Amino acid sequence: MEEYEDSDDNRMAYYLEIGAIEIAGMDENGEMIFAINDSAKDIAPELWQAHMDYVDKNLIELYKSGYVKVDYNENLEAMISLSKEGYEIAKSKGILPIDMPEPPNN
């Protein structure tokens, strides 16, 4: 990967080439939106870990701000839900899948 380490654009091109990410669309400013593929866990573990760290950090911030509710089922498995505002913030930060439906109004 040495030839791709000199810039972010080259790094993104590398991740596209190996299939770790894909172009998911364009935002309102015409910037490309990328989605990380599950295969990144194996083929680009450093990218996957950076992505997971980013998601975790932002979910914790949303929780601390009161936008995330955590409930537990009978097996003590966490069930996380976002408020409408939390959903919008998470969407703007790119931590939700692009095709994730909006939460119902409570």
Secondary structure, DSSP 8 states (H G I E B T S, - for coil): -GGGTT-HHHHHHHHHHHTSEEEEEE-TTS-EEEEE-TTHHHH-HHHHHHHHHHHHHHHHHHHHTT-EEEEE-TT--EEEEE-HHHHHHHHHHT-S-TT-------
